[in-house]
Amino acid sequence: MHSVIDTPWDTTDHLTSLKARGVQSIIRYFNNSNSKKLPEKRVTTTEAAAIADAGLSLVIVFQQGGGAGGRISDLSAENGARDAIRAVEIAETIRQPAGSAIYFAVDHDYFRRADLDQITSYFRAAKQIIEGRFRMGIYGSGTVAGAMRAAGLVELIWLAAAKGWSGTRGMLDTDQWALYQIYPPISDPLPHDGNVISAGWHDYGQFVPGGVTDAGGRAAAARQAPSTVMMEVTARSGLRLRRGPGENFDTETTLPHGTLVYALDRQGDWVQIDIQGDATPDGYMFGGFLAPVSGGLPTTYVSEALRRGAPQSAYEIAKAEMASNVVEARGAANNPRIVMYHNTTNPWSGTADSVAWCSSFVNYCIEMAGLVGTDSQRALDWEDWGNDASEDLREGDIVVFERVGEGGHVGFFVADLGTHITVLGGNQSNRVKLSNYPKDGVLGDYHYRLRGYRRAR
């Protein structure tokens, strides 16, 4: 079952079953009034308390029409203020902590300029009420969500399940979205949709009802579900889904070019696939015709070591990443694997591959080896990590440089060349590669100065 679900039905009597099936977050609704068709759509104080008692987290979306069926009049500035006032009122009754999120639904494929302008007025009015209390989110198409993000009106994006809606497929190729709804709906143990968590987000506005606010003014982190690795079929004639990892296994079905699938594991050149996004294996596909859209599986080296229960070296993991030819994407796109590196840190500058990622790369390798890194994008934070290794320097130790006046750089020590050091690192000429850095001198536009060598305790 999906770790994040959304439902218009009261979950109170199903919480034990949902938790046992792997659900961690439940998306429920605020509104002005329930309809006869959906009499349980709005979450109640009793249900919210039961969700907290069950050890689950809650996510909120406000929807009263939401422009469904093309009723753009739902999304006026007047209604934006009305809906936001109502949302704050309900949030207080269910003890929603400040700093968590409230999504507002736009339940139609709007793309005309006049419609986008009106939706902008709705979100601007809502934000004036919400701002300073809760984070703003949006449920809808890629075009609508992207326009509201560009206008500075929302932080979090929940993409509707309809991939055919304007701009949605393109946004899935970025790290801008937090959640993506899965179609078709599921009826067991109650009617609900599943959702995928983006690899580009540490949180998606979830909270524990009655929970506390942290020092940064946000809801204290609820237990987080793992993000999902999403991949796209790139074979023009489609790609076979086989019963096992090899061409000798029978074909279950063939998925057409452009199909999005969910990757669970890797065995050599073959990727274990989940078609529906419910974490249940459906078969294997040849990895050469699958392109990452979000997240990234461990390299074959790491996957096979995990399968054998063998110890892993952060340096060997780094070499395996280099062999995978990880490089920044061109233009505005992002390499999902670099976004994944960033997600092992607490990124303050974002998760795009244009953000300096040398420290995120080292953090990823360290964490995959079962160690604790710095949890920071800042390269110089490695200066105090572990133990000083300068008296017994070994290949694979961490080497830290100051980039004078411009921060620093960190990577894995490979060799001492006298005046220079060979480093295996990320964000070296925009990729994972070997480069020679001066111990105290100029390389390109920067002056580098060696700050030290570190090794895990």
Secondary structure as the mmCIF struct_conf table of DSSP 4:
data_model
#
loop_
_struct_conf.conf_type_id
_struct_conf.id
_struct_conf.beg_label_comp_id
_struct_conf.beg_label_asym_id
_struct_conf.beg_label_seq_id
_struct_conf.end_label_comp_id
_struct_conf.end_label_asym_id
_struct_conf.end_label_seq_id
BEND BEND1 SER A 3 SER A 3
STRN STRN1 VAL A 4 ASP A 6
BEND BEND2 PRO A 8 TRP A 9
HELX_RH_3T_P HELX_RH_3T_P1 THR A 12 HIS A 14
HELX_RH_AL_P HELX_RH_AL_P1 LEU A 15 ALA A 20
TURN_TY1_P TURN_TY1_P1 ARG A 21 GLY A 22
STRN STRN2 SER A 25 PHE A 30
BEND BEND3 ASN A 32 ASN A 32
BEND BEND4 LYS A 36 LYS A 37
TURN_TY1_P TURN_TY1_P2 PRO A 39 GLU A 40
STRN STRN3 ARG A 42 ARG A 42
HELX_RH_AL_P HELX_RH_AL_P2 THR A 45 ASP A 53
TURN_TY1_P TURN_TY1_P3 ALA A 54 GLY A 55
STRN STRN4 SER A 57 PHE A 62
BEND BEND5 GLN A 64 GLY A 65
TURN_TY1_P TURN_TY1_P4 GLY A 66 GLY A 67
HELX_RH_3T_P HELX_RH_3T_P2 ALA A 68 GLY A 70
HELX_RH_3T_P HELX_RH_3T_P3 ILE A 72 LEU A 75
HELX_RH_AL_P HELX_RH_AL_P3 ALA A 77 THR A 93
TURN_TY1_P TURN_TY1_P5 ILE A 94 ARG A 95
HELX_LH_PP_P HELX_LH_PP_P1 GLN A 96 PRO A 97
TURN_TY1_P TURN_TY1_P6 ALA A 98 GLY A 99
BEND BEND6 SER A 100 SER A 100
STRN STRN5 ALA A 101 ALA A 105
BEND BEND7 HIS A 108 HIS A 108
BEND BEND8 ARG A 112 ARG A 112
HELX_RH_AL_P HELX_RH_AL_P4 ARG A 113 ILE A 130
TURN_TY1_P TURN_TY1_P7 GLU A 131 ARG A 133
BEND BEND9 PHE A 134 PHE A 134
STRN STRN6 ARG A 135 GLY A 140
HELX_RH_AL_P HELX_RH_AL_P5 GLY A 142 ALA A 150
TURN_TY1_P TURN_TY1_P8 ALA A 151 GLY A 152
BEND BEND10 GLU A 155 GLU A 155
STRN STRN7 LEU A 156 LEU A 159
BEND BEND11 ALA A 161 ALA A 161
TURN_TY1_P TURN_TY1_P9 LYS A 163 GLY A 164
BEND BEND12 TRP A 165 TRP A 165
TURN_TY1_P TURN_TY1_P10 SER A 166 GLY A 167
HELX_RH_AL_P HELX_RH_AL_P6 THR A 168 LEU A 172
TURN_TY1_P TURN_TY1_P11 ASP A 173 ASP A 173
BEND BEND13 THR A 174 ASP A 175
BEND BEND14 ALA A 178 ALA A 178
STRN STRN8 LEU A 179 ILE A 186
BEND BEND15 ASP A 188 PRO A 191
STRN STRN9 HIS A 192 ILE A 197
HELX_LH_PP_P HELX_LH_PP_P2 SER A 198 SER A 198
TURN_TY1_P TURN_TY1_P12 ALA A 199 GLY A 200
BEND BEND16 HIS A 202 HIS A 202
BEND BEND17 GLY A 205 GLY A 205
STRN STRN10 PHE A 207 PHE A 207
TURN_TY1_P TURN_TY1_P13 PRO A 209 GLY A 210
HELX_LH_PP_P HELX_LH_PP_P3 GLY A 211 VAL A 212
STRN STRN11 THR A 213 THR A 213
TURN_TY1_P TURN_TY1_P14 ALA A 215 GLY A 216
BEND BEND18 GLY A 217 ARG A 218
STRN STRN12 ALA A 219 ALA A 219
HELX_LH_PP_P HELX_LH_PP_P4 ALA A 220 ARG A 223
HELX_LH_PP_P HELX_LH_PP_P5 ALA A 225 THR A 228
STRN STRN13 VAL A 229 VAL A 233
TURN_TY1_P TURN_TY1_P15 ARG A 236 SER A 237
STRN STRN14 LEU A 239 ARG A 242
BEND BEND19 ARG A 243 GLY A 246
TURN_TY1_P TURN_TY1_P16 GLU A 247 ASN A 248
BEND BEND20 PHE A 249 PHE A 249
HELX_LH_PP_P HELX_LH_PP_P6 ASP A 250 ASP A 250
STRN STRN15 THR A 251 LEU A 255
HELX_LH_PP_P HELX_LH_PP_P7 PRO A 256 PRO A 256
TURN_TY1_P TURN_TY1_P17 HIS A 257 GLY A 258
STRN STRN16 LEU A 260 GLN A 267
TURN_TY1_P TURN_TY1_P18 GLY A 268 ASP A 269
STRN STRN17 TRP A 270 ASP A 274
BEND BEND21 ILE A 275 ALA A 279
STRN STRN18 GLY A 283 PHE A 286
HELX_RH_3T_P HELX_RH_3T_P4 GLY A 287 PHE A 289
STRN STRN19 LEU A 290 SER A 294
BEND BEND22 GLY A 295 GLY A 295
HELX_LH_PP_P HELX_LH_PP_P8 LEU A 297 THR A 299
HELX_RH_AL_P HELX_RH_AL_P7 THR A 300 ARG A 308
TURN_TY1_P TURN_TY1_P19 GLY A 309 GLY A 309
HELX_RH_AL_P HELX_RH_AL_P8 ALA A 314 ALA A 323
TURN_TY1_P TURN_TY1_P20 SER A 324 ASN A 325
STRN STRN20 VAL A 327 VAL A 327
HELX_LH_PP_P HELX_LH_PP_P9 GLU A 328 ALA A 329
BEND BEND23 ARG A 330 ARG A 330
TURN_TY1_P TURN_TY1_P21 GLY A 331 ALA A 332
HELX_RH_AL_P HELX_RH_AL_P9 PRO A 336 HIS A 342
TURN_TY1_P TURN_TY1_P22 ASN A 343 THR A 344
BEND BEND24 THR A 345 THR A 345
BEND BEND25 TRP A 348 SER A 349
BEND BEND26 THR A 351 ALA A 352
TURN_TY1_P TURN_TY1_P23 ASP A 353 SER A 354
BEND BEND27 VAL A 355 VAL A 355
HELX_RH_AL_P HELX_RH_AL_P10 CYS A 358 MET A 368
TURN_TY1_P TURN_TY1_P24 ALA A 369 GLY A 370
BEND BEND28 GLN A 377 GLN A 377
HELX_RH_3T_P HELX_RH_3T_P5 ALA A 379 ASP A 384
BEND BEND29 TRP A 385 GLY A 386
STRN STRN21 ASN A 387 ASP A 388
HELX_RH_3T_P HELX_RH_3T_P6 SER A 390 ASP A 392
TURN_TY1_P TURN_TY1_P25 GLU A 395 GLY A 396
STRN STRN22 ILE A 398 ARG A 403
TURN_TY1_P TURN_TY1_P26 VAL A 404 GLY A 405
BEND BEND30 GLU A 406 GLU A 406
STRN STRN23 GLY A 408 ASP A 416
BEND BEND31 GLY A 418 THR A 419
STRN STRN24 HIS A 420 GLN A 428
TURN_TY1_P TURN_TY1_P27 SER A 429 ASN A 430
STRN STRN25 ARG A 431 PRO A 438
BEND BEND32 LYS A 439 LYS A 439
STRN STRN26 ASP A 440 LEU A 443
TURN_TY1_P TURN_TY1_P28 GLY A 444 ASP A 445
STRN STRN27 TYR A 446 ARG A 455
#
